[in-house]
Amino acid sequence: MPSTAAPSRSTRAPHKGQQTKAVIVDAALNLAAQIGLEGLSIGALAEVTGMSKSGVFAHFGSREELQISVVREYHNRFEQEVFYPALQSPRGLPRLRALFANWMKRTSAEIDSGCIYISGAVEFDDRPGPVRDELAESVNSWLAAMLRAVLQAQEEGHLHAEADAKQISFEIHALILALHYEARFLRSPDSLARANAGFDNIVARCATPEALASPEAAAHASGATAPPARRIKAVR
């Protein structure tokens, strides 16, 4: 017979602790987007969250652990907004387009706040340690996913087999970095359009005639809504 006794305090405490930690990480992520990972401190977070310094410290133990938690949360949200939705598009060029479109959407939203990947690279590029390692691992895992999408597009016959997949992936990444610099630093009004044009130039140079003549390509060129995509569980 199931027990009707109320949950013990020890049973409830971990759940409450996890919720509190999630609130702190969310506040830290918003703060880091504005002032960078190096600007984070236990004291600043205590002030933002209305908690005591000892209360914040109890959940992390060090500023370094806090920074790593922020990087992991940023990466998780990046995957949820950019990577996983793109898996609903068919393998090949449609999925590669979806990855770039989702990335551009997120980048556009970050123009006013900032990107942890980019600001973190500036802060930790020459500073070995766990925070830099976590940042590099997160960025590398995303770039590996982009490279897989390019390779799949070649396997599907959408991109020329002799095209340099790593070069294509590099150029796509470069477009996002240029967009951040042009839009956030130089305030160039046409930077978003130029980034999209840059991606289209890559596709035009590397895509096969069959892929360029496909209904999906025609829909993209005309700005029309593409047909519903079949769901794909994972990139393999």
Buried (B, 14 or more C-beta within 10 A) or exposed (E): EEEEEEEEEEEEEEEEEEEBBEEBBBBBBEBBBEEBBBEBBBEBBBBBBEBEBEBBBEBBEEBBBBBBBBBBBBBEBBBEBBBEBBBBBBBBBBBBBBBBBBBBEBBBEBBEEBBBBBBBBEBBEEEEEEBBEBBBEBBEEBBEBBBBBBBBBBEBBBBBEEBEBEEBBEBBBEBBBBBBEBBBEEEBEEBBEBBBEBBBEBBEEBBBEEBBEBEBBEBBEEEEEBEEBEEBEEBE
